[in-house]
């Protein structure tokens, strides 16, 4: 990952072929002491793991897709969970036939490039376990 441009709170990041987007962002957040941020991204990937949350079982139904996809929209935030940066993201991914896949995103492996616009926020966002949903919610 490379920082292309930055000012006091905003970053343009380039994540390169073969890199996993979220691990790169979490490493960046750890190095830069980012305790609260919002981000969005576009690009191309060759693998994505995403899913939907099942309210009855309180678990995610995960799906791994290994094909060339456009990252139409990747949006999320960075908060703190157990004293470490934690990421929450949703995304839309386009196939060559222009159909779109979307959902909660767990993993994105870049096939060409991924361009992330990240805004570091003042203060910190905390995530804590919610017993009703079994999710780590903002608090």
C-alpha beads as a LAMMPS data file, in Angstrom:
LAMMPS data file: protein, C-alpha beads

139 atoms
138 bonds

1 atom types
1 bond types

-500.0 500.0 xlo xhi
-500.0 500.0 ylo yhi
-500.0 500.0 zlo zhi

Masses

1 110.0

Atoms # bond

1 1 1 0.000 0.000 0.000
2 1 1 1.174 3.483 -0.770
3 1 1 0.028 6.863 0.512
4 1 1 -0.470 8.905 -2.666
5 1 1 -1.653 12.148 -1.060
6 1 1 -2.470 13.342 2.419
7 1 1 -3.281 16.379 4.488
8 1 1 -4.065 16.644 8.204
9 1 1 -6.972 14.199 8.185
10 1 1 -7.487 12.876 4.659
11 1 1 -5.555 10.211 2.781
12 1 1 -5.594 8.871 -0.745
13 1 1 -4.230 5.311 -0.567
14 1 1 -3.303 2.949 -3.389
15 1 1 -3.455 -0.755 -2.688
16 1 1 -1.680 -2.856 -5.291
17 1 1 -2.212 -6.148 -7.095
18 1 1 -2.134 -9.160 -4.779
19 1 1 -2.693 -7.164 -1.596
20 1 1 -5.686 -7.761 0.659
21 1 1 -7.472 -4.449 1.180
22 1 1 -8.655 -4.810 4.777
23 1 1 -5.416 -6.153 6.232
24 1 1 -3.606 -3.265 4.490
25 1 1 -6.068 -0.727 5.924
26 1 1 -5.847 -2.186 9.429
27 1 1 -2.040 -2.150 9.290
28 1 1 -2.168 1.485 8.109
29 1 1 -4.617 2.413 10.908
30 1 1 -2.376 0.762 13.491
31 1 1 0.759 2.552 12.216
32 1 1 -0.975 5.938 11.947
33 1 1 -2.900 5.586 15.239
34 1 1 -6.249 5.897 13.458
35 1 1 -8.938 5.328 16.093
36 1 1 -11.874 6.580 14.020
37 1 1 -12.198 6.857 10.242
38 1 1 -14.547 6.594 7.302
39 1 1 -13.408 5.306 3.925
40 1 1 -14.591 4.588 0.414
41 1 1 -12.892 2.842 -2.453
42 1 1 -12.988 1.788 -6.086
43 1 1 -10.816 -0.499 -8.197
44 1 1 -10.630 -4.113 -9.304
45 1 1 -10.330 -7.395 -7.452
46 1 1 -9.864 -11.069 -8.194
47 1 1 -11.314 -12.396 -4.971
48 1 1 -13.924 -11.144 -2.554
49 1 1 -15.502 -12.722 0.498
50 1 1 -18.853 -11.242 1.444
51 1 1 -22.106 -12.197 2.999
52 1 1 -25.360 -11.346 4.623
53 1 1 -26.316 -11.467 8.292
54 1 1 -28.931 -14.030 9.321
55 1 1 -31.029 -12.539 12.123
56 1 1 -32.280 -15.951 13.278
57 1 1 -28.902 -17.648 13.650
58 1 1 -27.009 -14.396 14.424
59 1 1 -24.260 -15.417 12.032
60 1 1 -23.073 -14.391 8.581
61 1 1 -23.720 -16.491 5.488
62 1 1 -20.338 -16.099 3.769
63 1 1 -19.567 -16.500 0.076
64 1 1 -16.163 -16.401 -1.613
65 1 1 -16.117 -15.265 -5.235
66 1 1 -12.893 -15.785 -7.193
67 1 1 -13.263 -13.953 -10.493
68 1 1 -12.333 -10.606 -11.963
69 1 1 -14.681 -7.982 -10.560
70 1 1 -14.874 -4.202 -10.598
71 1 1 -14.996 -2.678 -7.138
72 1 1 -17.946 -0.400 -7.837
73 1 1 -18.208 0.852 -4.276
74 1 1 -16.445 -0.122 -1.087
75 1 1 -17.539 1.869 1.943
76 1 1 -16.913 1.486 5.629
77 1 1 -15.410 2.685 8.851
78 1 1 -12.574 1.976 11.224
79 1 1 -13.185 1.856 14.966
80 1 1 -11.527 0.265 17.997
81 1 1 -12.380 -3.217 19.246
82 1 1 -10.359 -4.825 22.051
83 1 1 -7.808 -1.971 21.836
84 1 1 -7.087 -2.674 18.139
85 1 1 -8.381 -1.139 14.906
86 1 1 -11.485 -2.910 13.614
87 1 1 -13.093 -2.494 10.228
88 1 1 -16.709 -2.679 9.055
89 1 1 -17.455 -2.492 5.318
90 1 1 -20.072 -3.113 2.666
91 1 1 -19.492 -3.232 -1.056
92 1 1 -20.822 -3.569 -4.562
93 1 1 -18.868 -5.545 -7.153
94 1 1 -19.529 -5.660 -10.885
95 1 1 -19.186 -8.620 -13.210
96 1 1 -18.272 -8.332 -16.931
97 1 1 -21.956 -8.785 -17.866
98 1 1 -22.675 -5.670 -15.707
99 1 1 -24.542 -7.636 -13.040
100 1 1 -23.728 -6.594 -9.489
101 1 1 -22.963 -8.494 -6.273
102 1 1 -23.144 -6.798 -2.915
103 1 1 -23.203 -7.230 0.809
104 1 1 -21.128 -7.121 3.964
105 1 1 -17.475 -7.510 2.931
106 1 1 -14.898 -9.573 4.820
107 1 1 -12.023 -9.757 2.336
108 1 1 -10.953 -8.157 -0.959
109 1 1 -7.845 -9.227 -2.900
110 1 1 -6.775 -6.631 -5.464
111 1 1 -6.288 -7.730 -9.081
112 1 1 -5.080 -4.395 -10.531
113 1 1 -5.463 -1.540 -8.041
114 1 1 -7.729 -0.270 -5.303
115 1 1 -7.977 3.438 -4.563
116 1 1 -9.112 4.338 -1.068
117 1 1 -10.157 7.766 0.171
118 1 1 -9.885 7.703 3.970
119 1 1 -10.883 10.452 6.400
120 1 1 -9.374 10.239 9.874
121 1 1 -11.819 11.560 12.467
122 1 1 -11.016 13.288 15.732
123 1 1 -11.518 11.143 18.815
124 1 1 -12.173 7.450 18.698
125 1 1 -15.003 5.128 17.767
126 1 1 -15.492 2.079 19.945
127 1 1 -17.073 -1.259 19.062
128 1 1 -18.470 -3.471 21.775
129 1 1 -20.292 -6.805 21.737
130 1 1 -24.081 -6.658 21.551
131 1 1 -25.653 -9.706 23.192
132 1 1 -28.910 -9.426 21.241
133 1 1 -27.356 -9.537 17.778
134 1 1 -24.009 -11.191 18.514
135 1 1 -22.358 -8.298 16.599
136 1 1 -19.736 -5.756 17.658
137 1 1 -21.680 -2.499 17.434
138 1 1 -20.528 1.105 17.599
139 1 1 -20.908 2.495 21.094

Bonds

1 1 1 2
2 1 2 3
3 1 3 4
4 1 4 5
5 1 5 6
6 1 6 7
7 1 7 8
8 1 8 9
9 1 9 10
10 1 10 11
11 1 11 12
12 1 12 13
13 1 13 14
14 1 14 15
15 1 15 16
16 1 16 17
17 1 17 18
18 1 18 19
19 1 19 20
20 1 20 21
21 1 21 22
22 1 22 23
23 1 23 24
24 1 24 25
25 1 25 26
26 1 26 27
27 1 27 28
28 1 28 29
29 1 29 30
30 1 30 31
31 1 31 32
32 1 32 33
33 1 33 34
34 1 34 35
35 1 35 36
36 1 36 37
37 1 37 38
38 1 38 39
39 1 39 40
40 1 40 41
41 1 41 42
42 1 42 43
43 1 43 44
44 1 44 45
45 1 45 46
46 1 46 47
47 1 47 48
48 1 48 49
49 1 49 50
50 1 50 51
51 1 51 52
52 1 52 53
53 1 53 54
54 1 54 55
55 1 55 56
56 1 56 57
57 1 57 58
58 1 58 59
59 1 59 60
60 1 60 61
61 1 61 62
62 1 62 63
63 1 63 64
64 1 64 65
65 1 65 66
66 1 66 67
67 1 67 68
68 1 68 69
69 1 69 70
70 1 70 71
71 1 71 72
72 1 72 73
73 1 73 74
74 1 74 75
75 1 75 76
76 1 76 77
77 1 77 78
78 1 78 79
79 1 79 80
80 1 80 81
81 1 81 82
82 1 82 83
83 1 83 84
84 1 84 85
85 1 85 86
86 1 86 87
87 1 87 88
88 1 88 89
89 1 89 90
90 1 90 91
91 1 91 92
92 1 92 93
93 1 93 94
94 1 94 95
95 1 95 96
96 1 96 97
97 1 97 98
98 1 98 99
99 1 99 100
100 1 100 101
101 1 101 102
102 1 102 103
103 1 103 104
104 1 104 105
105 1 105 106
106 1 106 107
107 1 107 108
108 1 108 109
109 1 109 110
110 1 110 111
111 1 111 112
112 1 112 113
113 1 113 114
114 1 114 115
115 1 115 116
116 1 116 117
117 1 117 118
118 1 118 119
119 1 119 120
120 1 120 121
121 1 121 122
122 1 122 123
123 1 123 124
124 1 124 125
125 1 125 126
126 1 126 127
127 1 127 128
128 1 128 129
129 1 129 130
130 1 130 131
131 1 131 132
132 1 132 133
133 1 133 134
134 1 134 135
135 1 135 136
136 1 136 137
137 1 137 138
138 1 138 139
